[in-house]
Amino acid sequence: IFFRGSAMSDDDGPKMDPRELEKMLGGSEKVRRLYEAKELMDGCKVKEEEVVHEETGYSWTQDKEEVTVKIPVPAGTTGKAVNVSIHRTKVSAGLKGETAVLQGNLQSPVDCDGSTWTIVDGCLQITLSKEVSGYWSKILALD
């Protein structure tokens, strides 16, 4: 879901009455979850000049050398509460005890030793160091 400039935008986009949104989505529980997701994603802002690829549950940016994935996590989340596994051709990341938000075969191989992860400003941030310089059209081979 892309929020910036959307009907739920807090900044420069059009606004939508929550009752209209509730009716459109078919229930207040869906609206509540949508607003919670927006709040988490707002904590994972990137620089305006970067191209942001919005996926279900995460966003990512890249340059020729690295891909940076941002997954929103609840406030107060520590490294002990997440599972991150980076292999040359596979990646898996998410909260422990829950289905991984990012999981699968990578579009291209990465340098495991040069790849890192950290939790910053309410986001699990994963930096994948590309084995071969260039741009990716997607992160996972099956996207």
C-alpha atoms as an extended CHARMM CRD file, in Angstrom:
* protein
*
       143  EXT
         1         1  ILE       CA              0.0000000000        0.0000000000        0.0000000000  PROA      1               0.0000000000
         2         2  PHE       CA              1.4310000000        3.3700000000       -0.9520000000  PROA      2               0.0000000000
         3         3  PHE       CA              0.4400000000        6.0630000000        1.5500000000  PROA      3               0.0000000000
         4         4  ARG       CA              2.3980000000        9.1570000000        0.5430000000  PROA      4               0.0000000000
         5         5  GLY       CA              0.0080000000       11.4080000000       -1.3670000000  PROA      5               0.0000000000
         6         6  SER       CA             -2.7950000000        8.8580000000       -0.9570000000  PROA      6               0.0000000000
         7         7  ALA       CA             -6.2210000000        9.2110000000        0.5930000000  PROA      7               0.0000000000
         8         8  MET       CA             -4.7280000000        8.5780000000        4.0360000000  PROA      8               0.0000000000
         9         9  SER       CA             -1.8740000000       11.0460000000        3.6360000000  PROA      9               0.0000000000
        10        10  ASP       CA             -1.0210000000       13.3600000000        6.5290000000  PROA      10              0.0000000000
        11        11  ASP       CA              0.9820000000       15.6970000000        4.3490000000  PROA      11              0.0000000000
        12        12  ASP       CA              0.1860000000       17.1130000000        0.9270000000  PROA      12              0.0000000000
        13        13  GLY       CA             -2.2630000000       14.5520000000       -0.4870000000  PROA      13              0.0000000000
        14        14  PRO       CA             -6.0730000000       14.5560000000       -0.4330000000  PROA      14              0.0000000000
        15        15  LYS       CA             -7.8370000000       13.4790000000        2.7500000000  PROA      15              0.0000000000
        16        16  MET       CA            -10.5940000000       10.8880000000        3.1130000000  PROA      16              0.0000000000
        17        17  ASP       CA            -13.2240000000       10.7900000000        5.8140000000  PROA      17              0.0000000000
        18        18  PRO       CA            -12.5490000000        7.7070000000        8.0000000000  PROA      18              0.0000000000
        19        19  ARG       CA            -16.2450000000        6.7060000000        7.7090000000  PROA      19              0.0000000000
        20        20  GLU       CA            -15.9360000000        6.6720000000        3.9070000000  PROA      20              0.0000000000
        21        21  LEU       CA            -12.7860000000        4.5920000000        4.1630000000  PROA      21              0.0000000000
        22        22  GLU       CA            -14.4790000000        2.2140000000        6.6080000000  PROA      22              0.0000000000
        23        23  LYS       CA            -17.4140000000        1.7600000000        4.2380000000  PROA      23              0.0000000000
        24        24  MET       CA            -15.0880000000        1.2880000000        1.2480000000  PROA      24              0.0000000000
        25        25  LEU       CA            -12.9770000000       -1.3480000000        3.0420000000  PROA      25              0.0000000000
        26        26  GLY       CA            -15.9290000000       -3.1100000000        4.6290000000  PROA      26              0.0000000000
        27        27  GLY       CA            -15.3010000000       -2.6990000000        8.3390000000  PROA      27              0.0000000000
        28        28  SER       CA            -13.6440000000       -0.7330000000       11.0960000000  PROA      28              0.0000000000
        29        29  GLU       CA            -11.1260000000       -3.5160000000       11.9100000000  PROA      29              0.0000000000
        30        30  LYS       CA             -9.6390000000       -3.2460000000        8.4060000000  PROA      30              0.0000000000
        31        31  VAL       CA             -9.4500000000        0.5390000000        8.7430000000  PROA      31              0.0000000000
        32        32  ARG       CA             -7.7550000000        0.2500000000       12.1530000000  PROA      32              0.0000000000
        33        33  ARG       CA             -5.1540000000       -2.1750000000       10.7500000000  PROA      33              0.0000000000
        34        34  LEU       CA             -4.5900000000        0.0900000000        7.7540000000  PROA      34              0.0000000000
        35        35  TYR       CA             -3.9720000000        3.1080000000        9.9910000000  PROA      35              0.0000000000
        36        36  GLU       CA             -1.6230000000        1.0630000000       12.2010000000  PROA      36              0.0000000000
        37        37  ALA       CA              0.3530000000       -0.0060000000        9.1160000000  PROA      37              0.0000000000
        38        38  LYS       CA              0.5370000000        3.6210000000        7.9800000000  PROA      38              0.0000000000
        39        39  GLU       CA              1.8740000000        4.7200000000       11.3670000000  PROA      39              0.0000000000
        40        40  LEU       CA              4.5810000000        2.0530000000       11.2410000000  PROA      40              0.0000000000
        41        41  MET       CA              5.5370000000        2.9210000000        7.6500000000  PROA      41              0.0000000000
        42        42  ASP       CA              5.7160000000        6.6480000000        8.5360000000  PROA      42              0.0000000000
        43        43  GLY       CA              8.5540000000        5.7450000000       10.8950000000  PROA      43              0.0000000000
        44        44  CYS       CA             10.5160000000        4.2840000000        7.9760000000  PROA      44              0.0000000000
        45        45  LYS       CA             10.9160000000        7.4150000000        5.8420000000  PROA      45              0.0000000000
        46        46  VAL       CA             13.6610000000        7.5840000000        3.2370000000  PROA      46              0.0000000000
        47        47  LYS       CA             15.2890000000       10.4830000000        1.4840000000  PROA      47              0.0000000000
        48        48  GLU       CA             12.9380000000       12.1710000000       -0.9820000000  PROA      48              0.0000000000
        49        49  GLU       CA             15.3320000000       11.7420000000       -3.9160000000  PROA      49              0.0000000000
        50        50  GLU       CA             15.4430000000        7.9570000000       -3.5300000000  PROA      50              0.0000000000
        51        51  VAL       CA             13.1010000000        5.7730000000       -5.5460000000  PROA      51              0.0000000000
        52        52  VAL       CA             11.0840000000        3.7940000000       -3.0210000000  PROA      52              0.0000000000
        53        53  HSD       CA              9.7240000000        0.4100000000       -4.0110000000  PROA      53              0.0000000000
        54        54  GLU       CA              6.7160000000       -0.3390000000       -1.7910000000  PROA      54              0.0000000000
        55        55  GLU       CA              6.0340000000       -4.0340000000       -1.2080000000  PROA      55              0.0000000000
        56        56  THR       CA              3.6850000000       -5.7690000000        1.1940000000  PROA      56              0.0000000000
        57        57  GLY       CA              5.1580000000       -5.1550000000        4.6370000000  PROA      57              0.0000000000
        58        58  TYR       CA              8.4090000000       -3.4990000000        3.5260000000  PROA      58              0.0000000000
        59        59  SER       CA              9.9740000000       -0.9160000000        1.2530000000  PROA      59              0.0000000000
        60        60  TRP       CA             13.3460000000       -0.8410000000       -0.4500000000  PROA      60              0.0000000000
        61        61  THR       CA             15.7920000000        1.4550000000       -2.1940000000  PROA      61              0.0000000000
        62        62  GLN       CA             19.0470000000        0.8100000000       -4.0090000000  PROA      62              0.0000000000
        63        63  ASP       CA             22.1350000000        2.1920000000       -5.6240000000  PROA      63              0.0000000000
        64        64  LYS       CA             24.5290000000        0.2480000000       -7.8690000000  PROA      64              0.0000000000
        65        65  GLU       CA             26.3070000000       -1.3390000000       -4.8890000000  PROA      65              0.0000000000
        66        66  GLU       CA             23.6200000000       -1.9400000000       -2.2380000000  PROA      66              0.0000000000
        67        67  VAL       CA             19.9510000000       -2.6030000000       -1.6220000000  PROA      67              0.0000000000
        68        68  THR       CA             18.4070000000       -1.2270000000        1.5790000000  PROA      68              0.0000000000
        69        69  VAL       CA             15.2290000000       -2.8780000000        2.8550000000  PROA      69              0.0000000000
        70        70  LYS       CA             13.1240000000       -1.2510000000        5.5800000000  PROA      70              0.0000000000
        71        71  ILE       CA             10.6020000000       -3.2830000000        7.5540000000  PROA      71              0.0000000000
        72        72  PRO       CA              8.5190000000       -1.4220000000       10.1540000000  PROA      72              0.0000000000
        73        73  VAL       CA              8.6420000000       -2.9750000000       13.6300000000  PROA      73              0.0000000000
        74        74  PRO       CA              6.7940000000       -2.0590000000       16.8380000000  PROA      74              0.0000000000
        75        75  ALA       CA              8.3460000000        0.6160000000       19.0710000000  PROA      75              0.0000000000
        76        76  GLY       CA             10.8930000000       -0.8140000000       21.4690000000  PROA      76              0.0000000000
        77        77  THR       CA             11.7650000000       -3.8060000000       19.2800000000  PROA      77              0.0000000000
        78        78  THR       CA             15.2890000000       -5.0600000000       19.9530000000  PROA      78              0.0000000000
        79        79  GLY       CA             17.6230000000       -7.2650000000       17.9430000000  PROA      79              0.0000000000
        80        80  LYS       CA             16.6430000000      -10.2450000000       20.0890000000  PROA      80              0.0000000000
        81        81  ALA       CA             13.0510000000       -9.9390000000       18.8500000000  PROA      81              0.0000000000
        82        82  VAL       CA             13.8540000000      -10.3260000000       15.1370000000  PROA      82              0.0000000000
        83        83  ASN       CA             15.0460000000      -13.1150000000       12.8770000000  PROA      83              0.0000000000
        84        84  VAL       CA             17.3070000000      -12.0740000000       10.0100000000  PROA      84              0.0000000000
        85        85  SER       CA             19.0570000000      -14.5650000000        7.7750000000  PROA      85              0.0000000000
        86        86  ILE       CA             21.1560000000      -13.3670000000        4.8400000000  PROA      86              0.0000000000
        87        87  HSD       CA             22.6560000000      -15.9220000000        2.4620000000  PROA      87              0.0000000000
        88        88  ARG       CA             24.3090000000      -15.3990000000       -0.9070000000  PROA      88              0.0000000000
        89        89  THR       CA             21.0740000000      -16.1210000000       -2.8220000000  PROA      89              0.0000000000
        90        90  LYS       CA             18.3750000000      -16.0840000000       -0.1010000000  PROA      90              0.0000000000
        91        91  VAL       CA             17.0590000000      -13.7420000000        2.5560000000  PROA      91              0.0000000000
        92        92  SER       CA             14.5730000000      -14.0230000000        5.3950000000  PROA      92              0.0000000000
        93        93  ALA       CA             13.5780000000      -11.3010000000        7.8740000000  PROA      93              0.0000000000
        94        94  GLY       CA             10.8040000000      -10.5470000000       10.3440000000  PROA      94              0.0000000000
        95        95  LEU       CA              9.7630000000      -10.7060000000       13.9660000000  PROA      95              0.0000000000
        96        96  LYS       CA             10.4510000000      -13.9160000000       15.9100000000  PROA      96              0.0000000000
        97        97  GLY       CA              7.3880000000      -16.1200000000       16.2040000000  PROA      97              0.0000000000
        98        98  GLU       CA              5.7170000000      -14.5200000000       13.1710000000  PROA      98              0.0000000000
        99        99  THR       CA              5.7830000000      -15.2080000000        9.4480000000  PROA      99              0.0000000000
       100       100  ALA       CA              8.7990000000      -13.5600000000        7.8150000000  PROA      100             0.0000000000
       101       101  VAL       CA              7.9440000000      -10.2760000000        6.0920000000  PROA      101             0.0000000000
       102       102  LEU       CA             10.7390000000      -10.7380000000        3.5420000000  PROA      102             0.0000000000
       103       103  GLN       CA             11.5850000000      -14.2830000000        2.5330000000  PROA      103             0.0000000000
       104       104  GLY       CA             12.7920000000      -15.9910000000       -0.6170000000  PROA      104             0.0000000000
       105       105  ASN       CA             15.4200000000      -16.2530000000       -3.3030000000  PROA      105             0.0000000000
       106       106  LEU       CA             17.1400000000      -12.9870000000       -4.1870000000  PROA      106             0.0000000000
       107       107  GLN       CA             17.0750000000      -11.6550000000       -7.7350000000  PROA      107             0.0000000000
       108       108  SER       CA             20.8940000000      -11.6170000000       -7.7330000000  PROA      108             0.0000000000
       109       109  PRO       CA             23.5950000000      -12.8450000000       -5.3450000000  PROA      109             0.0000000000
       110       110  VAL       CA             24.8140000000      -10.6960000000       -2.4390000000  PROA      110             0.0000000000
       111       111  ASP       CA             28.0510000000      -10.5300000000       -0.4850000000  PROA      111             0.0000000000
       112       112  CYS       CA             27.0470000000      -11.9550000000        2.9060000000  PROA      112             0.0000000000
       113       113  ASP       CA             30.1040000000      -10.5260000000        4.6860000000  PROA      113             0.0000000000
       114       114  GLY       CA             29.3140000000       -7.0170000000        3.4270000000  PROA      114             0.0000000000
       115       115  SER       CA             25.5940000000       -7.2360000000        4.2330000000  PROA      115             0.0000000000
       116       116  THR       CA             24.2660000000       -5.9910000000        7.5770000000  PROA      116             0.0000000000
       117       117  TRP       CA             21.0860000000       -5.2860000000        9.5240000000  PROA      117             0.0000000000
       118       118  THR       CA             20.1120000000       -2.9800000000       12.3570000000  PROA      118             0.0000000000
       119       119  ILE       CA             17.0330000000       -1.5220000000       14.0270000000  PROA      119             0.0000000000
       120       120  VAL       CA             16.7530000000        2.2400000000       13.5280000000  PROA      120             0.0000000000
       121       121  ASP       CA             13.8010000000        4.5590000000       14.2210000000  PROA      121             0.0000000000
       122       122  GLY       CA             11.1600000000        1.8080000000       14.3510000000  PROA      122             0.0000000000
       123       123  CYS       CA             12.5210000000       -0.0400000000       11.3120000000  PROA      123             0.0000000000
       124       124  LEU       CA             14.4370000000       -3.2180000000       10.7930000000  PROA      124             0.0000000000
       125       125  GLN       CA             16.9050000000       -1.9540000000        8.1960000000  PROA      125             0.0000000000
       126       126  ILE       CA             18.7310000000       -4.5370000000        6.0930000000  PROA      126             0.0000000000
       127       127  THR       CA             21.5780000000       -3.5200000000        3.7970000000  PROA      127             0.0000000000
       128       128  LEU       CA             22.4360000000       -6.0950000000        1.1510000000  PROA      128             0.0000000000
       129       129  SER       CA             25.7990000000       -5.6450000000       -0.5480000000  PROA      129             0.0000000000
       130       130  LYS       CA             25.4480000000       -6.6440000000       -4.2130000000  PROA      130             0.0000000000
       131       131  GLU       CA             27.9470000000       -9.1950000000       -5.5040000000  PROA      131             0.0000000000
       132       132  VAL       CA             27.7000000000       -7.6430000000       -8.9770000000  PROA      132             0.0000000000
       133       133  SER       CA             27.2370000000       -3.8910000000       -9.3670000000  PROA      133             0.0000000000
       134       134  GLY       CA             24.0310000000       -2.7790000000      -11.0900000000  PROA      134             0.0000000000
       135       135  TYR       CA             20.3430000000       -2.1340000000      -10.5630000000  PROA      135             0.0000000000
       136       136  TRP       CA             17.7170000000       -4.6980000000       -9.6220000000  PROA      136             0.0000000000
       137       137  SER       CA             14.1420000000       -4.6340000000      -10.8710000000  PROA      137             0.0000000000
       138       138  LYS       CA             13.0080000000       -6.5090000000       -7.7440000000  PROA      138             0.0000000000
       139       139  ILE       CA             14.4590000000       -8.0370000000       -4.6040000000  PROA      139             0.0000000000
       140       140  LEU       CA             12.9970000000      -11.5080000000       -4.6700000000  PROA      140             0.0000000000
       141       141  ALA       CA             13.1370000000      -13.7100000000       -7.7520000000  PROA      141             0.0000000000
       142       142  LEU       CA              9.3920000000      -14.4380000000       -7.4500000000  PROA      142             0.0000000000
       143       143  ASP       CA              8.1970000000      -10.8220000000       -6.8830000000  PROA      143             0.0000000000
